[in-house]
Amino acid sequence: MGLPNLQIALDNSILSEALSSVLAVGHEVDIIEAGTILCLAEGMEAVRCLRALYPEKIILADTKCADAGGTVARNCADAGADWMTVICSATIPTMKAAMKEVRDLQVELYGDWTFEHALAWKEAGLSQVIYHQSRDALLAGETWGEKDLNKIRKLVEMGFKVSVTGGLEVDTLALFKGIDVYTFIAGRGIREAADPAQAAREFKAEIARIWGN
């Protein structure tokens, strides 16, 4: 079981604010995400800026692409993104078209996806999925539970690299002990901390404590 990565999600609506956020913490994390809100508000210029600032980091464009996979992925790659996301309701041809253009593709798990869908993604060559507690679900009072953990375990058993996101705090990480999580994705839990760099270091320290033995 490897040590999970730490990813910062830049879900700012304004590029200058996203850049201010990432400059405070980018050196502490493994993966830098141009979040969906940022991509919609500022386009691929956000990805270009992140690539210029962090040439050595993995840059993810969280487009949640549903169609025109090849075109969207090519735009992301041309801007400097290593990875891109597609929504789980996208067709297999859309996913395959996107996979040809970026180094790796992640499937965002929302709504009524099934393990039969997951098997089809695996057979199509996809290796990464992102398991969510969505912002809207969290605001509605839902929390991480055994139902979520069991689904994550099954996805890992199927051979997926599973990233986890949704209201994560340092104290939340212990819930996932014993699960081979690929990446923990944190947004406001790091960005809105009084000292974002220290918050990221605390995440990394807890990851090392739990998965480093």
C-alpha positions as protocol buffer text, in pm:
chain_id: "A"
residue {
  index: 1
  type: MET
  ca { x: 0 y: 0 z: 0 }
}
residue {
  index: 2
  type: GLY
  ca { x: 158 y: 326 z: -114 }
}
residue {
  index: 3
  type: LEU
  ca { x: 153 y: 664 z: 50 }
}
residue {
  index: 4
  type: PRO
  ca { x: -149 y: 864 z: -77 }
}
residue {
  index: 5
  type: ASN
  ca { x: -87 y: 1187 z: -269 }
}
residue {
  index: 6
  type: LEU
  ca { x: -217 y: 1524 z: -155 }
}
residue {
  index: 7
  type: GLN
  ca { x: -399 y: 1738 z: -412 }
}
residue {
  index: 8
  type: ILE
  ca { x: -507 y: 2100 z: -375 }
}
residue {
  index: 9
  type: ALA
  ca { x: -835 y: 2190 z: -546 }
}
residue {
  index: 10
  type: LEU
  ca { x: -847 y: 2548 z: -669 }
}
residue {
  index: 11
  type: ASP
  ca { x: -1219 y: 2612 z: -691 }
}
residue {
  index: 12
  type: ASN
  ca { x: -1183 y: 2988 z: -691 }
}
residue {
  index: 13
  type: SER
  ca { x: -1397 y: 3185 z: -934 }
}
residue {
  index: 14
  type: ILE
  ca { x: -1128 y: 3445 z: -1008 }
}
residue {
  index: 15
  type: LEU
  ca { x: -789 y: 3354 z: -1150 }
}
residue {
  index: 16
  type: SER
  ca { x: -594 y: 3605 z: -942 }
}
residue {
  index: 17
  type: GLU
  ca { x: -743 y: 3457 z: -624 }
}
residue {
  index: 18
  type: ALA
  ca { x: -658 y: 3104 z: -739 }
}
residue {
  index: 19
  type: LEU
  ca { x: -300 y: 3206 z: -806 }
}
residue {
  index: 20
  type: SER
  ca { x: -275 y: 3370 z: -466 }
}
residue {
  index: 21
  type: SER
  ca { x: -406 y: 3047 z: -311 }
}
residue {
  index: 22
  type: VAL
  ca { x: -167 y: 2820 z: -496 }
}
residue {
  index: 23
  type: LEU
  ca { x: 139 y: 3036 z: -432 }
}
residue {
  index: 24
  type: ALA
  ca { x: 78 y: 2986 z: -61 }
}
residue {
  index: 25
  type: VAL
  ca { x: 65 y: 2607 z: -83 }
}
residue {
  index: 26
  type: GLY
  ca { x: 169 y: 2472 z: -423 }
}
residue {
  index: 27
  type: HIS
  ca { x: 516 y: 2370 z: -308 }
}
residue {
  index: 28
  type: GLU
  ca { x: 366 y: 2151 z: -32 }
}
residue {
  index: 29
  type: VAL
  ca { x: 129 y: 1936 z: -243 }
}
residue {
  index: 30
  type: ASP
  ca { x: 174 y: 1665 z: -506 }
}
residue {
  index: 31
  type: ILE
  ca { x: -102 y: 1759 z: -752 }
}
residue {
  index: 32
  type: ILE
  ca { x: -252 y: 2098 z: -840 }
}
residue {
  index: 33
  type: GLU
  ca { x: -608 y: 2108 z: -969 }
}
residue {
  index: 34
  type: ALA
  ca { x: -768 y: 2381 z: -1174 }
}
residue {
  index: 35
  type: GLY
  ca { x: -1115 y: 2318 z: -1033 }
}
residue {
  index: 36
  type: THR
  ca { x: -1435 y: 2305 z: -1235 }
}
residue {
  index: 37
  type: ILE
  ca { x: -1549 y: 2646 z: -1113 }
}
residue {
  index: 38
  type: LEU
  ca { x: -1212 y: 2798 z: -1207 }
}
residue {
  index: 39
  type: CYS
  ca { x: -1209 y: 2631 z: -1549 }
}
residue {
  index: 40
  type: LEU
  ca { x: -1560 y: 2755 z: -1622 }
}
residue {
  index: 41
  type: ALA
  ca { x: -1485 y: 3108 z: -1505 }
}
residue {
  index: 42
  type: GLU
  ca { x: -1137 y: 3158 z: -1648 }
}
residue {
  index: 43
  type: GLY
  ca { x: -1090 y: 2884 z: -1908 }
}
residue {
  index: 44
  type: MET
  ca { x: -759 y: 2724 z: -1999 }
}
residue {
  index: 45
  type: GLU
  ca { x: -566 y: 3037 z: -1900 }
}
residue {
  index: 46
  type: ALA
  ca { x: -588 y: 2900 z: -1547 }
}
residue {
  index: 47
  type: VAL
  ca { x: -412 y: 2581 z: -1653 }
}
residue {
  index: 48
  type: ARG
  ca { x: -149 y: 2776 z: -1847 }
}
residue {
  index: 49
  type: CYS
  ca { x: -70 y: 2987 z: -1540 }
}
residue {
  index: 50
  type: LEU
  ca { x: -45 y: 2685 z: -1312 }
}
residue {
  index: 51
  type: ARG
  ca { x: 186 y: 2507 z: -1556 }
}
residue {
  index: 52
  type: ALA
  ca { x: 409 y: 2816 z: -1579 }
}
residue {
  index: 53
  type: LEU
  ca { x: 432 y: 2844 z: -1203 }
}
residue {
  index: 54
  type: TYR
  ca { x: 481 y: 2472 z: -1132 }
}
residue {
  index: 55
  type: PRO
  ca { x: 652 y: 2301 z: -1426 }
}
residue {
  index: 56
  type: GLU
  ca { x: 742 y: 1999 z: -1212 }
}
residue {
  index: 57
  type: LYS
  ca { x: 396 y: 1931 z: -1065 }
}
residue {
  index: 58
  type: ILE
  ca { x: 107 y: 1724 z: -1198 }
}
residue {
  index: 59
  type: ILE
  ca { x: -156 y: 1973 z: -1320 }
}
residue {
  index: 60
  type: LEU
  ca { x: -516 y: 1854 z: -1342 }
}
residue {
  index: 61
  type: ALA
  ca { x: -792 y: 2024 z: -1538 }
}
residue {
  index: 62
  type: ASP
  ca { x: -1116 y: 1932 z: -1359 }
}
residue {
  index: 63
  type: THR
  ca { x: -1344 y: 1984 z: -1658 }
}
residue {
  index: 64
  type: LYS
  ca { x: -1594 y: 1708 z: -1572 }
}
residue {
  index: 65
  type: CYS
  ca { x: -1618 y: 1667 z: -1949 }
}
residue {
  index: 66
  type: ALA
  ca { x: -1940 y: 1505 z: -2075 }
}
residue {
  index: 67
  type: ASP
  ca { x: -1892 y: 1527 z: -2452 }
}
residue {
  index: 68
  type: ALA
  ca { x: -1637 y: 1620 z: -2719 }
}
residue {
  index: 69
  type: GLY
  ca { x: -1375 y: 1439 z: -2515 }
}
residue {
  index: 70
  type: GLY
  ca { x: -1098 y: 1458 z: -2771 }
}
residue {
  index: 71
  type: THR
  ca { x: -1136 y: 1830 z: -2830 }
}
residue {
  index: 72
  type: VAL
  ca { x: -1167 y: 1921 z: -2464 }
}
residue {
  index: 73
  type: ALA
  ca { x: -871 y: 1701 z: -2368 }
}
residue {
  index: 74
  type: ARG
  ca { x: -656 y: 1842 z: -2650 }
}
residue {
  index: 75
  type: ASN
  ca { x: -729 y: 2195 z: -2528 }
}
residue {
  index: 76
  type: CYS
  ca { x: -634 y: 2093 z: -2174 }
}
residue {
  index: 77
  type: ALA
  ca { x: -313 y: 1924 z: -2288 }
}
residue {
  index: 78
  type: ASP
  ca { x: -215 y: 2219 z: -2507 }
}
residue {
  index: 79
  type: ALA
  ca { x: -257 y: 2446 z: -2203 }
}
residue {
  index: 80
  type: GLY
  ca { x: -25 y: 2223 z: -1999 }
}
residue {
  index: 81
  type: ALA
  ca { x: -256 y: 1985 z: -1813 }
}
residue {
  index: 82
  type: ASP
  ca { x: -127 y: 1635 z: -1744 }
}
residue {
  index: 83
  type: TRP
  ca { x: -463 y: 1494 z: -1641 }
}
residue {
  index: 84
  type: MET
  ca { x: -828 y: 1577 z: -1707 }
}
residue {
  index: 85
  type: THR
  ca { x: -1158 y: 1463 z: -1557 }
}
residue {
  index: 86
  type: VAL
  ca { x: -1469 y: 1328 z: -1727 }
}
residue {
  index: 87
  type: ILE
  ca { x: -1808 y: 1289 z: -1565 }
}
residue {
  index: 88
  type: CYS
  ca { x: -1916 y: 929 z: -1505 }
}
residue {
  index: 89
  type: SER
  ca { x: -2219 y: 972 z: -1735 }
}
residue {
  index: 90
  type: ALA
  ca { x: -1995 y: 1040 z: -2035 }
}
residue {
  index: 91
  type: THR
  ca { x: -1996 y: 768 z: -2299 }
}
residue {
  index: 92
  type: ILE
  ca { x: -1709 y: 525 z: -2340 }
}
residue {
  index: 93
  type: PRO
  ca { x: -1624 y: 676 z: -2683 }
}
residue {
  index: 94
  type: THR
  ca { x: -1599 y: 1020 z: -2519 }
}
residue {
  index: 95
  type: MET
  ca { x: -1366 y: 879 z: -2255 }
}
residue {
  index: 96
  type: LYS
  ca { x: -1152 y: 695 z: -2510 }
}
residue {
  index: 97
  type: ALA
  ca { x: -1121 y: 1006 z: -2725 }
}
residue {
  index: 98
  type: ALA
  ca { x: -1005 y: 1208 z: -2423 }
}
residue {
  index: 99
  type: MET
  ca { x: -757 y: 940 z: -2318 }
}
residue {
  index: 100
  type: LYS
  ca { x: -571 y: 982 z: -2649 }
}
residue {
  index: 101
  type: GLU
  ca { x: -491 y: 1345 z: -2571 }
}
residue {
  index: 102
  type: VAL
  ca { x: -386 y: 1357 z: -2203 }
}
residue {
  index: 103
  type: ARG
  ca { x: -140 y: 1160 z: -1993 }
}
residue {
  index: 104
  type: ASP
  ca { x: -422 y: 1023 z: -1778 }
}
residue {
  index: 105
  type: LEU
  ca { x: -796 y: 1055 z: -1736 }
}
residue {
  index: 106
  type: GLN
  ca { x: -1002 y: 1046 z: -1418 }
}
residue {
  index: 107
  type: VAL
  ca { x: -1370 y: 953 z: -1395 }
}
residue {
  index: 108
  type: GLU
  ca { x: -1569 y: 1171 z: -1154 }
}
residue {
  index: 109
  type: LEU
  ca { x: -1823 y: 958 z: -966 }
}
residue {
  index: 110
  type: TYR
  ca { x: -2150 y: 1144 z: -922 }
}
residue {
  index: 111
  type: GLY
  ca { x: -2511 y: 1033 z: -914 }
}
residue {
  index: 112
  type: ASP
  ca { x: -2629 y: 685 z: -1005 }
}
residue {
  index: 113
  type: TRP
  ca { x: -2312 y: 520 z: -1138 }
}
residue {
  index: 114
  type: THR
  ca { x: -2284 y: 143 z: -1090 }
}
residue {
  index: 115
  type: PHE
  ca { x: -2005 y: -111 z: -1062 }
}
residue {
  index: 116
  type: GLU
  ca { x: -2114 y: -240 z: -1402 }
}
residue {
  index: 117
  type: HIS
  ca { x: -2024 y: 106 z: -1536 }
}
residue {
  index: 118
  type: ALA
  ca { x: -1694 y: 86 z: -1350 }
}
residue {
  index: 119
  type: LEU
  ca { x: -1616 y: -248 z: -1512 }
}
residue {
  index: 120
  type: ALA
  ca { x: -1681 y: -95 z: -1854 }
}
residue {
  index: 121
  type: TRP
  ca { x: -1442 y: 192 z: -1773 }
}
residue {
  index: 122
  type: LYS
  ca { x: -1177 y: -57 z: -1663 }
}
residue {
  index: 123
  type: GLU
  ca { x: -1221 y: -260 z: -1981 }
}
residue {
  index: 124
  type: ALA
  ca { x: -1186 y: 64 z: -2182 }
}
residue {
  index: 125
  type: GLY
  ca { x: -846 y: 124 z: -2024 }
}
residue {
  index: 126
  type: LEU
  ca { x: -927 y: 380 z: -1757 }
}
residue {
  index: 127
  type: SER
  ca { x: -738 y: 344 z: -1430 }
}
residue {
  index: 128
  type: GLN
  ca { x: -841 y: 642 z: -1215 }
}
residue {
  index: 129
  type: VAL
  ca { x: -1168 y: 738 z: -1048 }
}
residue {
  index: 130
  type: ILE
  ca { x: -1259 y: 1012 z: -802 }
}
residue {
  index: 131
  type: TYR
  ca { x: -1502 y: 927 z: -523 }
}
residue {
  index: 132
  type: HIS
  ca { x: -1699 y: 1229 z: -403 }
}
residue {
  index: 133
  type: GLN
  ca { x: -1898 y: 1361 z: -125 }
}
residue {
  index: 134
  type: SER
  ca { x: -2029 y: 1652 z: -328 }
}
residue {
  index: 135
  type: ARG
  ca { x: -2040 y: 2007 z: -198 }
}
residue {
  index: 136
  type: ASP
  ca { x: -2419 y: 2006 z: -222 }
}
residue {
  index: 137
  type: ALA
  ca { x: -2444 y: 1677 z: -29 }
}
residue {
  index: 138
  type: LEU
  ca { x: -2219 y: 1809 z: 245 }
}
residue {
  index: 139
  type: LEU
  ca { x: -2423 y: 2127 z: 270 }
}
residue {
  index: 140
  type: ALA
  ca { x: -2732 y: 1907 z: 304 }
}
residue {
  index: 141
  type: GLY
  ca { x: -2578 y: 1745 z: 610 }
}
residue {
  index: 142
  type: GLU
  ca { x: -2446 y: 1418 z: 462 }
}
residue {
  index: 143
  type: THR
  ca { x: -2116 y: 1283 z: 597 }
}
residue {
  index: 144
  type: TRP
  ca { x: -1869 y: 1008 z: 515 }
}
residue {
  index: 145
  type: GLY
  ca { x: -1997 y: 666 z: 621 }
}
residue {
  index: 146
  type: GLU
  ca { x: -1936 y: 293 z: 590 }
}
residue {
  index: 147
  type: LYS
  ca { x: -2140 y: 285 z: 269 }
}
residue {
  index: 148
  type: ASP
  ca { x: -1887 y: 519 z: 109 }
}
residue {
  index: 149
  type: LEU
  ca { x: -1588 y: 329 z: 245 }
}
residue {
  index: 150
  type: ASN
  ca { x: -1721 y: -2 z: 115 }
}
residue {
  index: 151
  type: LYS
  ca { x: -1763 y: 142 z: -235 }
}
residue {
  index: 152
  type: ILE
  ca { x: -1410 y: 281 z: -225 }
}
residue {
  index: 153
  type: ARG
  ca { x: -1275 y: -57 z: -112 }
}
residue {
  index: 154
  type: LYS
  ca { x: -1452 y: -233 z: -398 }
}
residue {
  index: 155
  type: LEU
  ca { x: -1318 y: 15 z: -655 }
}
residue {
  index: 156
  type: VAL
  ca { x: -967 y: -42 z: -521 }
}
residue {
  index: 157
  type: GLU
  ca { x: -1020 y: -419 z: -541 }
}
residue {
  index: 158
  type: MET
  ca { x: -1124 y: -374 z: -906 }
}
residue {
  index: 159
  type: GLY
  ca { x: -782 y: -223 z: -971 }
}
residue {
  index: 160
  type: PHE
  ca { x: -865 y: 148 z: -980 }
}
residue {
  index: 161
  type: LYS
  ca { x: -649 y: 423 z: -838 }
}
residue {
  index: 162
  type: VAL
  ca { x: -913 y: 593 z: -623 }
}
residue {
  index: 163
  type: SER
  ca { x: -893 y: 957 z: -525 }
}
residue {
  index: 164
  type: VAL
  ca { x: -1120 y: 1084 z: -247 }
}
residue {
  index: 165
  type: THR
  ca { x: -1268 y: 1429 z: -200 }
}
residue {
  index: 166
  type: GLY
  ca { x: -1547 y: 1617 z: -27 }
}
residue {
  index: 167
  type: GLY
  ca { x: -1513 y: 1824 z: 288 }
}
residue {
  index: 168
  type: LEU
  ca { x: -1188 y: 1657 z: 391 }
}
residue {
  index: 169
  type: GLU
  ca { x: -1012 y: 1776 z: 704 }
}
residue {
  index: 170
  type: VAL
  ca { x: -703 y: 1632 z: 872 }
}
residue {
  index: 171
  type: ASP
  ca { x: -923 y: 1453 z: 1126 }
}
residue {
  index: 172
  type: THR
  ca { x: -1122 y: 1290 z: 842 }
}
residue {
  index: 173
  type: LEU
  ca { x: -825 y: 1096 z: 706 }
}
residue {
  index: 174
  type: ALA
  ca { x: -833 y: 833 z: 981 }
}
residue {
  index: 175
  type: LEU
  ca { x: -1169 y: 711 z: 845 }
}
residue {
  index: 176
  type: PHE
  ca { x: -982 y: 572 z: 543 }
}
residue {
  index: 177
  type: LYS
  ca { x: -716 y: 379 z: 736 }
}
residue {
  index: 178
  type: GLY
  ca { x: -649 y: 43 z: 574 }
}
residue {
  index: 179
  type: ILE
  ca { x: -775 y: 155 z: 232 }
}
residue {
  index: 180
  type: ASP
  ca { x: -527 y: 203 z: -52 }
}
residue {
  index: 181
  type: VAL
  ca { x: -635 y: 560 z: -136 }
}
residue {
  index: 182
  type: TYR
  ca { x: -439 y: 704 z: -429 }
}
residue {
  index: 183
  type: THR
  ca { x: -495 y: 1075 z: -359 }
}
residue {
  index: 184
  type: PHE
  ca { x: -672 y: 1289 z: -102 }
}
residue {
  index: 185
  type: ILE
  ca { x: -813 y: 1606 z: -259 }
}
residue {
  index: 186
  type: ALA
  ca { x: -861 y: 1905 z: -28 }
}
residue {
  index: 187
  type: GLY
  ca { x: -990 y: 2247 z: -118 }
}
residue {
  index: 188
  type: ARG
  ca { x: -1122 y: 2482 z: 145 }
}
residue {
  index: 189
  type: GLY
  ca { x: -969 y: 2269 z: 421 }
}
residue {
  index: 190
  type: ILE
  ca { x: -631 y: 2396 z: 302 }
}
residue {
  index: 191
  type: ARG
  ca { x: -704 y: 2714 z: 105 }
}
residue {
  index: 192
  type: GLU
  ca { x: -908 y: 2879 z: 379 }
}
residue {
  index: 193
  type: ALA
  ca { x: -677 y: 2784 z: 666 }
}
residue {
  index: 194
  type: ALA
  ca { x: -501 y: 3065 z: 851 }
}
residue {
  index: 195
  type: ASP
  ca { x: -170 y: 2919 z: 727 }
}
residue {
  index: 196
  type: PRO
  ca { x: -239 y: 2712 z: 412 }
}
residue {
  index: 197
  type: ALA
  ca { x: 117 y: 2579 z: 387 }
}
residue {
  index: 198
  type: GLN
  ca { x: 102 y: 2457 z: 746 }
}
residue {
  index: 199
  type: ALA
  ca { x: -240 y: 2303 z: 682 }
}
residue {
  index: 200
  type: ALA
  ca { x: -97 y: 2112 z: 386 }
}
residue {
  index: 201
  type: ARG
  ca { x: 196 y: 1995 z: 598 }
}
residue {
  index: 202
  type: GLU
  ca { x: -50 y: 1871 z: 861 }
}
residue {
  index: 203
  type: PHE
  ca { x: -238 y: 1675 z: 595 }
}
residue {
  index: 204
  type: LYS
  ca { x: 89 y: 1523 z: 471 }
}
residue {
  index: 205
  type: ALA
  ca { x: 199 y: 1437 z: 824 }
}
residue {
  index: 206
  type: GLU
  ca { x: -129 y: 1259 z: 899 }
}
residue {
  index: 207
  type: ILE
  ca { x: -108 y: 1071 z: 569 }
}
residue {
  index: 208
  type: ALA
  ca { x: 246 y: 961 z: 659 }
}
residue {
  index: 209
  type: ARG
  ca { x: 137 y: 859 z: 1009 }
}
residue {
  index: 210
  type: ILE
  ca { x: -152 y: 644 z: 886 }
}
residue {
  index: 211
  type: TRP
  ca { x: -9 y: 496 z: 564 }
}
residue {
  index: 212
  type: GLY
  ca { x: 364 y: 519 z: 626 }
}
residue {
  index: 213
  type: ASN
  ca { x: 402 y: 214 z: 848 }
}
